[in-house]
Amino acid sequence: MKKYFKEEWNYIADAGYEIDNIESTKIMVNNFEVSIKMSEDFKHKGDIEYTFDIPYSHEIFTKEYSEVLNLEQPCDCDEFCDELSEIRGEIEEGIEQYLKDNNKLIEMEY
């Protein structure tokens, strides 16, 4: 079995903001190394693809759920998905902070 669960998701800027073009880079958010890059699937400047690895030793995999957690298909467990969603929210806050700190989150003028 792999040592890590790979999570792939998109960060979308809030309405009224666009993301200035960024190079593919890695940042640290809450002890996770997060790879970010501009999405190639969208023509607008408001979408970043990000990935991060969660070690199977992380508490999200070791905690007890009322449902059975199958490590081969962990997203079949609703409680696991809720925990993963919280981690994603923290990661996205870190991405947003990175963009702000590097002047890459730009308020659009109408």
NORCORCOR-V795604 format. One record per residue. PHI is phi in radians with two decimals (NA if undefined). OMEGA is omega in degrees with one decimal (999 if undefined). Layout:
phi->PHI omega->OMEGA
phi->PHI omega->OMEGA
This chain:
phi->NA omega->176.9
phi->-1.12 omega->178.5
phi->-1.50 omega->-173.8
phi->-2.31 omega->171.7
phi->-1.74 omega->-178.1
phi->-1.57 omega->178.0
phi->-1.88 omega->178.5
phi->-2.16 omega->-175.1
phi->-2.69 omega->176.9
phi->-2.10 omega->171.1
phi->-1.85 omega->178.9
phi->-2.04 omega->179.5
phi->-1.09 omega->176.7
phi->-1.07 omega->177.4
phi->-0.97 omega->179.4
phi->1.61 omega->179.5
phi->-2.21 omega->170.8
phi->-2.29 omega->-177.8
phi->-1.84 omega->175.4
phi->-1.16 omega->-177.0
phi->-0.91 omega->177.4
phi->-2.12 omega->173.5
phi->-1.35 omega->172.9
phi->-1.07 omega->-176.2
phi->-2.60 omega->176.7
phi->-2.13 omega->177.1
phi->-2.28 omega->176.2
phi->-1.80 omega->177.1
phi->-2.38 omega->177.9
phi->0.86 omega->178.9
phi->1.18 omega->173.8
phi->-1.92 omega->171.6
phi->-1.48 omega->-174.8
phi->-2.00 omega->175.8
phi->-1.63 omega->179.8
phi->-2.21 omega->174.9
phi->-2.77 omega->176.6
phi->-1.13 omega->179.0
phi->-1.26 omega->176.2
phi->-1.55 omega->-176.8
phi->-1.44 omega->-175.7
phi->-2.11 omega->179.6
phi->-1.50 omega->178.4
phi->-1.37 omega->-177.1
phi->-1.75 omega->-179.6
phi->-2.47 omega->-172.9
phi->-2.39 omega->177.1
phi->-2.16 omega->172.1
phi->-1.55 omega->176.0
phi->-2.42 omega->176.6
phi->-2.36 omega->172.5
phi->-2.69 omega->-179.3
phi->-1.84 omega->175.9
phi->-1.91 omega->179.0
phi->-1.14 omega->178.6
phi->-1.13 omega->175.9
phi->-1.47 omega->179.7
phi->-1.13 omega->-177.0
phi->-1.00 omega->179.1
phi->-1.08 omega->178.9
phi->-1.66 omega->-175.2
phi->-1.75 omega->-178.8
phi->-1.33 omega->-179.1
phi->-1.54 omega->176.5
phi->-1.98 omega->177.4
phi->-1.28 omega->175.0
phi->-1.67 omega->176.7
phi->-1.29 omega->177.7
phi->-1.73 omega->177.0
phi->-1.63 omega->-176.3
phi->-1.13 omega->176.7
phi->-1.33 omega->179.1
phi->-2.38 omega->-173.8
phi->-1.10 omega->-177.3
phi->-1.30 omega->173.0
phi->-1.33 omega->-179.9
phi->-1.72 omega->-176.7
phi->-1.04 omega->-179.7
phi->-1.13 omega->175.4
phi->-1.07 omega->179.9
phi->-1.05 omega->177.1
phi->-1.11 omega->178.4
phi->-1.12 omega->179.4
phi->-1.11 omega->178.1
phi->-1.09 omega->177.1
phi->-1.13 omega->177.9
phi->-1.12 omega->177.4
phi->-1.02 omega->178.9
phi->-1.06 omega->178.0
phi->-1.14 omega->178.3
phi->-1.08 omega->-178.6
phi->-1.16 omega->173.8
phi->-1.10 omega->177.4
phi->-1.14 omega->177.3
phi->-1.11 omega->179.4
phi->-1.05 omega->178.9
phi->-1.12 omega->177.2
phi->-1.03 omega->-179.9
phi->-1.08 omega->178.6
phi->-1.13 omega->-178.3
phi->-1.09 omega->-177.5
phi->-1.86 omega->177.6
phi->0.93 omega->-179.8
phi->-1.90 omega->177.0
phi->-1.81 omega->-169.5
phi->-2.01 omega->177.2
phi->-1.28 omega->-178.9
phi->-1.40 omega->176.4
phi->-1.75 omega->-179.1
phi->-1.83 omega->999
